[in-house]
């Protein structure tokens, strides 16, 4: 159970770190690129094998890493923006209830049965976004774009999950023991996609600063550890129907509590209702 607890804590820490970035005026993009550099190097180190670029690029699963790597760096930047401007609680909900999109994909592509629990879970997932992001009417009007961001994050995370599931299933990566190598390539691709933009911005807009590099390293370490401990959970508990709901619900609940305590995020009763609905939705989608 310690692996599950560590997986929840390290994943939650990603949302919290983004909030700290805002406080210390860290450049999100610079930090995220260095985060993926750090994550890629750490993962390759954990694999314990020498890097053979020719072998990696010749793997049948390599083309899919290009698209997933693009989603990684795009969504991580959007997640940082959402955590800072919209809130940690709604950001964690939007990313975790995107589980309903792979469920719909499984129904369409793999021919999975669409049981009543799944349908109810999808409906509750959509409701949870509305309730979690709903603001009090008496407060100042909120920029509509801040409501759109979690929705984009929801669909983007769902597409990412679908692509990951498709790749893992199609190329049998888990049974072949390649999931960590696959992750290291994903992180590296995300970093390589970000470097040209990083260099262009360095010479035209924002100079690369030491504090952003350090921030990226501090983000990359929990980023990798969240994946490592989650994989250890799956290895220790083969029943993923047990791990996925508890892991995702734990992240949503812990993110909301820490956001309220550490960063004084104002969550109304309606917002807490949305968080509760999200956890019920995750449970229904996972176990059904």
Secondary structure, 3 states (H helix, E strand, C coil): CHHHHHHHHHHHHHHHHHHHHHHCCCCHHHHHHHHHHHHHHHHHHHHCCCCCHHHHHHCCCHHHHHHHHHHHHHHHHHHHHHHHHCCHHHHHHHHHCCHHHHHHHHHHHHCCCCCHHHHHHHHHHHHHHHHHHCCCCCCCCCCCHHHHHHHHHHHHHHHHHHHHHHHHHHCCCCCCCCHHHHHHHHHHHHHHHHHHHHHHHHHHCCCCCHHHHHHHHHHHHHHHHHHHHHHHHHHHCCCHHHHHHHHHHHHHHHHHHHHHHHCCCCCCHHHHHHHHHHHHHHHHHHHC
